[in-house]
Amino acid sequence: LWQCECFLTRHVEQKHPEGITDLVPDGNIETTPPCELSDLRSVGACINKIKASGNKFDALIFNAGIDGAPFQKTAQGHELHFAVNHLSHFALWNGLIFGLKQ
């Protein structure tokens, strides 16, 4: 039996998902500060919080996105779908790749 620590990013209004403790009963689940994927400043703050933990990762999983929202631009001027589904994940990957175990 192995033990894990999970860092869950979350949208501004969300708490960690119901049932996550059932999936990781012996693990430590830490919720990061809000990570609004449509705002790269928020993504950067989330990256800094996770980096500050000093933890190493076995895996990074990116599983968030939007579809069907009307045309909007983000605070940085990017199209909303592109920013949330691609730019934010790219920023998270580049910011957290340091922590992947070799």
N, C-alpha and C positions, 0 to 999 in steps of 0.2 A: 504494500500500500504506500503510495506516495502522497506527499503534501504539497500544495501549491499556494501561491499568492497571486491573486488576480487584481489587476488595475482595470476598472471599468470606466470608460469615458461615458459621459452622459450629456444629454441636452440640458439646457438651462433649467427647465421645470421638472426634470425627471430625477427619481432616485434610482438605485440599482434595481434591475428587473426582478419581479417576483419569481421565486423558484430558483434563483441562482444558488442559494445556499444548499438546495437539494442536489445540485450538480457538483458542488465543491464542498461537501459537508465538513471536511477537516481542514479546509483552506482558509486563508486570510483574504477577505475581500475588502479592498479599499476603493472608495469612489473618489475619483479625481475632482478637481474643481470643474465647474461647468465647461463643457467643450462644445461651443456653438460652431458647428462645421461650416457655417456660412460666413464666419468671421475669422480670418487668419490670425488676428491678435488673440482671440480666445483659444485657438488651437495652439498657438505659441505658449500661452500661459499653462495650458494642460501639459505640454511637452516639458516645460521647466519643472513643474510639480513632480512629474514622474522621474525626470533626471535626478532631482534632488534626493529621491529615495535611495539612489545608488544601487538599486537592484539590477540583476541580470535576467534576461528573458530566454525561455526556450522557444517561444513563438510570439509573433505579432499577428493579430487577426483584425482585419478591417471589414466590418459588416454593417455599414450604414449608408443610406442614400435616400434620395428623393426622386419622384417621378410624377409628372403631370401637373406640377405647380405652374401657375401663370408666369410669364416672363417677368423677371425681377433682376435687379443688380444688387450685389453685395456692397458692404461698406467700402471694400477695396475696388469696386467698380467691375467685378467679374459677373458673368451670367450665373445665376443662382445654381442651376443644375450642375454646371461645370465645376463651380467652386466647391459645392458639397460633395459631389460624387467623385471628383478627381483631385482637385488642388489640395483639399484638406487631408485626404488620405496620403497624398504624396508628401505633404509637409510633416504629417505624423511619422511616416516611414523614415524620412530623412532625419527627423529629430530624434527618433528612438532607436535607429539601427545600431547605435553605439552599445546598446544594452543586450544585443543578442549574444548568447554564449557561443564560443567558438568550438 
